[in-house]
Amino acid sequence: MTTSVEGWTGAVLFVVVLVLSALLGQVLVGYRLPGHPPRTAVVLWSVVAVPSLLQFVFPAILDAFDREPDRIRDDQWWRIVTSVAVQDGGIAGTLLNLAILAWVAPLAVKVWGSARTVLLFVAGQVIFGLFTAFLFPSSGAGNSGATLTLAASIAGLVVMQSKEWRALALSAGVVLAGVLLVAVGNAHGLAVLTGALLGAALATVSPPVGDPAGAARPL
């Protein structure tokens, strides 16, 4: 199972998850990309972006932080987490990953609040890292798995709290895209499904404060 977005199928499904998640944000809280993103979103983006950009000046950063299953099994467990802060897709892949995070993070903070957003991002990275280190061993780095987990968590929230059929249909689309990604052998599908499950669980034990998801706005 690959951890890169290869071919049109994977790329299209990747985009579908992001677009549907953005639409869900609009339905839930009338979200629009703000001119001044929330501080938590800026900090989260910076934690990923700074080492990701510095690695092109100091390549040793990538070697020290990336996800290497053999090294992880050799007690370098921190790589499961630190691999989110470096990128293995070159300059183009790095800029794309950072741009997507810059779009998803403010949306997540608006929907979930600061603490839950950070929790979901970290949990998503840990779970995706464990999948790709042990279940489907794959060397690499990048924040795409954690970002997709964060985006897809909104679908889980909607499933648990909303009775609006359009919102539920969008959530079903996110889950279906995750299933199809897994079916074509793309590990990012696991991140999408993990995000939906984490979102549903968090909505049950610690729902976000604010506009109820049941009071969904029309598309």
Secondary structure, 3 states (H helix, E strand, C coil): CECCCCHHHHHHHHHHHHHHHHHHHHHHHCCCCCCCCCHHHHHHHHHHHHHHHHCCCCCHHHHHHCECHHHHHCCCCCHHHHHHHCCCCHHHHHHHHHHHHHHHHHHHHHHHCHHHHHHHHHHHHHHHHHHHHHHCCCCECCCHHHHHHHHHHHHHHHHHHCCCHHHHHHHHHHHHHHHHHHHCCECHHHHHHHHHHHHHHHHHHCCCCCCCCCCCCCC
